[in-house]
Amino acid sequence: MPQRPLVAVLGAPNTGKSTVFNRLTGLRQKTGNYPGVTVERITGRARIGSAEVDVVDLPGTYSLAADSAESSVALDAILGTAAGLRRPDALLLVADASNLRRSLHLFSQSRELGLPVAVALNMQDVAQGRGTEIDAARLAAQIGAPVVPMTANRGKGIEKLRGMLERLLSQAAPEPERAMPEVRRAALELAGRINAPGMAMLALERAIIDQDGEFERRLLAICGPQAKRALERARGQALKSAGGPSLQSCEAERRYQLADQWLKGALIAGPPDAGIRESRLERAVNHPVLGAVVFLGVMGAVFQAVFAWAAPLMEAISGLFETVGARALSILPPGALASLLVDGLWSGVGAVMVFLPQIVILFALVLFLEDCGYLARAAFLMDRLLRLCGMSGQSFIPLLSGFACAVPAIMSTRVIGARRPRLATIVAIPLMTCSARLPVYALLISGFVPPAHYLNGWINLHGLLLLGLYLLGIAGGALSAVLTRRAALRGGRDFFLMEMPPFRWPNPRVLGLKLLGRAKVFLVRAGTVIAAACLAIWALGYFPRSEAIQQEFAEQRAALAVQQEDAEGAKRALRRINAQERSAQLEHSFLGRIGKFIEPAFRPLGWDWRVSASVAAGFPAREVVIGVMGTVYALGADAGNEAGLRDRLRESRWPDGRPVFTLAMALGLLVFYAFALQCVSTVAVIGRETNSWRWAAGAWIYMTGFAWLAGMLTYQLAR
Amino acid sequence: MREIGLDELPVGSSSTIRSILGQGRQARELLTLGLVPGVAVRVLRRAFGGDPLEVSAGGHPLCLRREQSRQVRVTAVCAAS
């Protein structure tokens, strides 16, 4: 059976490349990773004419000079040297009609690859909105390749594109016209002089042009350092006939000249120079002083909205899970199975779902601000400040996402071009106050900090303390980034180079798809781990059972039945006995033993074994802490009842009668909780995104140690 | 004509890129995004404290740090036009 043809979709970031791909393939796509690099591989299948065609969505890249992981993978995929991917039969270049020079620069590289190339002239709507009018037929004649104008996010032009791809696949590749013939000659000569198996001629050309680039590195890795001299000679020879300060400058100059020439021949109406005609909104946002005010206002509004909108939804969800759980417990026969289903599985699922509203609302707002172009301005504003901490302006969006959930936030650091700032950002993100920290903050603040109001009740101490904890997280993140840069990532010059997108209304469909993706990352990557952690913690807290304890409480229940006071009082007494039994069993369980075992380590923070056990249970996933506390403190059936838990914590005593939960201890616990990396999913995603388990382990050890130290100091100073 | 760094160009004024200093990746990044000899460039604004800069190169806005903008050599202009 002949293999299906393969079309590779190439394009710069923000050209709507993935939207074109999605429109072509629909839902028939597979995502994975290219081996060894954190670049997502997305493949799908499309119907083109009467045939089925495989399509691969290459990572977004401005150029085929392999400087980022993305562009190396893109070039490897095109050359047929990417692991697990065959050489494509045709290329589809997605061009941004509103920013065509840059796309045509990439086209001039693409047409030298020996494959038939077609151009999808996307974002027609944005271009027309900015007064750019391009004649597609004339452009096609200029560049010698078929061009289809389209607006992919509205589905315009897709059918035409299918027809064009069908014709393209039946054509042979045109003889490439080279922008850098000198380099070709030098590469041929170089190939005769050295033996570099696995390096295509195009890879050798890139090695010659791109000084210190990925392909130079590979060439030297294959042929050994002595190839350096041969390479330098080839470079010198090519530069001599090309002229100019460097080959890469010469290449960019020639290709951009070509792009300008093509554009001139196809442009009906051009845009005014960017920045001349700015709307009032753009002027306000870009103003140095007013812009900062707008920025603070927008950020304040985002967090206010998250709190105001998420709270009722979260209450509704947790209420639903409790009601159903309590009903199930009353129906199911009592025993290990009922407890596993309700206390383990069901409350585990509930622990995940309850955070969904907050995460979805924050991500929706972040994605909206990102897609309408505002967050790029925020990145511009924040670069200076973030640079002080060893990060860059591009760290801003991932850091902001960290307030929802660190897992998708760490994945989104891929947009940061420079390696060192990216790693610093990855280390800072877990300290942003994610949604799972909030319930513990709320419980401890409302339980142990006396209420106080200032300025006629406008400001209350509880709110102030919560804000303080958020700021503490931000400060901790900044400090982590700084320390990481000092300790592990010294030297190097960072760069920060970013396109400034125009302001535009986001497409709701595209926004919805992205939001769905983020929510899926949370549910799949984090949620499954949280639910599994809940199950494991349940098992540790349930087993082993003590017969003696069971016996003792069965006797108490029997005694109660004999007494027979009023029905209400008996019911209450029974509930109390049941809760005490659970608490006693927990003390006897593995979890209780673990708590007692580690208690000495947390004595300096003022924790007894109950607190230690609860916090230890939170290390796989901090979401479970409240639930575990409910069991440890014998809350019984109404485990989710915050007021009930608060009262139990207040009643908790050391053997000598002193209360465990003092203001100082609660503050220390809050600080510990703010800094500790209690989330296995985050540790795993750090490992995956840095491609190194050392980074993941280092981050965990460092943050846990730091949390202990900060919690201990807080407790000892506040005592 | 005198040549200056893009960082010395006042906000609002335009000039033409003459060359990109430096070798290797740092220079390549600038070239790839269209900061290429012969292209018209204009400083749109600077962030608080003068860094980073937002510029328009060939009609498309970009932002970059002051340190990087020093590598972009442009023709000196008299004053903001």
Interface residues (C-beta under 8 A of the other chain):
Chain A: Y62 S63 A65 D67 N99 R101 R102 H105 D210 Q211 D212 G213 P245 S246 Q248 S249 E251 A252 E253 Y256 Q257 D260 G270 P271 D273 A274 G275 N286 P288 A292 F380 L381 D383 R384 R387 G393 G417 R493 F495 F496 L497 M498 E499 M500 P502
Chain B: S19 I20 Q23 G24 R25 Q26 A27 R28 E29 L30 L31 T32 L33 G34 V36 P37 G38 V39 A40 R42 L44 R45 R46 A47 F48 G49 D51 P52 E54 S56 G58 G59 H60 P61 L62 C63 L64 R65 E67 Q68
